[in-house]
Amino acid sequence: MLKTKQNIKYTATLPESSVDELKMLAERKVIPSVNFAIREAIDIYITQTKKELYEKQMQEAGKDKMFLSRTIESNKDFSFVDSEVGGDW
């Protein structure tokens, strides 16, 4: 069965000036709609926040001797396979 993304209505409070700016951009056809811009901004924010979280987790993992050991061993295990394709994927 094909799953589709469901939308929910959620009320948020935004500065009036931001909403006015978005309306002006939509009227000038710079953006498709205020709703589109808000959704796009949220997607960008979530992506950036997850990236920052991942980087923080990797920095912490870099301090873990067991993680580093497993990573080095895994790299050694795949070094032959990587050389078969010349390093290009």
C-alpha positions as CSV (number, residue, x, y, z in Angstrom):
1,M,0.0,0.0,0.0
2,L,1.3,3.4,-0.9
3,K,1.6,5.8,2.0
4,T,1.3,9.5,1.4
5,K,2.4,12.3,3.6
6,Q,-0.4,13.6,5.7
7,N,-0.7,17.3,6.6
8,I,-2.0,18.5,9.9
9,K,-3.2,22.0,10.8
10,Y,-1.0,23.6,13.5
11,T,-1.3,27.1,14.8
12,A,1.9,29.0,15.3
13,T,2.5,32.6,16.2
14,L,4.7,34.6,13.8
15,P,5.8,38.2,13.9
16,E,3.5,40.4,11.9
17,S,6.4,41.8,9.9
18,S,7.4,38.4,8.8
19,V,4.0,37.5,7.6
20,D,3.7,40.8,5.8
21,E,7.0,40.2,4.0
22,L,5.9,36.7,3.0
23,K,2.6,38.1,1.7
24,M,4.4,40.7,-0.4
25,L,6.7,38.0,-1.8
26,A,3.8,35.9,-2.7
27,E,1.9,38.8,-4.3
28,R,5.0,39.5,-6.4
29,K,5.2,35.8,-7.4
30,V,8.6,35.5,-5.8
31,I,7.3,32.5,-3.8
32,P,4.2,30.4,-4.6
33,S,2.5,31.2,-1.3
34,V,3.0,32.1,2.3
35,N,2.3,28.5,3.3
36,F,4.9,27.2,0.9
37,A,7.5,29.5,2.3
38,I,6.8,28.5,5.9
39,R,6.9,24.8,5.0
40,E,10.1,25.3,3.1
41,A,11.7,27.2,6.0
42,I,10.7,24.5,8.4
43,D,12.2,21.8,6.1
44,I,15.5,23.7,5.9
45,Y,15.5,24.3,9.7
46,I,14.9,20.6,10.4
47,T,17.6,19.5,8.0
48,Q,20.1,21.9,9.4
49,T,19.3,21.0,13.0
50,K,19.6,17.3,12.2
51,K,23.0,17.9,10.5
52,E,24.3,19.8,13.5
53,L,23.0,17.0,15.8
54,Y,24.8,14.4,13.7
55,E,28.0,16.4,13.7
56,K,27.8,16.7,17.5
57,Q,27.2,12.9,17.8
58,M,30.2,12.2,15.5
59,Q,32.4,14.5,17.6
60,E,31.4,12.5,20.7
61,A,31.9,9.2,18.9
62,G,35.4,10.4,18.0
63,K,36.2,10.3,21.7
64,D,35.0,6.7,22.1
65,K,37.9,4.3,21.7
66,M,35.7,1.4,21.0
67,F,33.9,3.3,18.2
68,L,37.3,4.3,16.7
69,S,38.5,0.8,16.9
70,R,35.4,-0.6,15.1
71,T,35.7,2.1,12.4
72,I,39.3,1.4,11.7
73,E,38.6,-2.4,11.5
74,S,35.7,-1.8,9.2
75,N,37.9,0.4,7.0
76,K,40.5,-2.4,6.8
77,D,37.8,-4.9,6.0
78,F,36.6,-2.9,3.0
79,S,40.0,-1.7,1.7
80,F,40.3,-4.5,-0.8
81,V,36.8,-4.1,-2.1
82,D,37.4,-0.3,-2.5
83,S,40.6,-0.9,-4.5
84,E,38.7,-3.1,-7.0
85,V,36.6,-0.2,-8.2
86,G,39.5,2.3,-8.1
87,G,37.8,4.3,-5.3
88,D,35.1,5.6,-7.7
89,W,31.5,4.8,-7.1
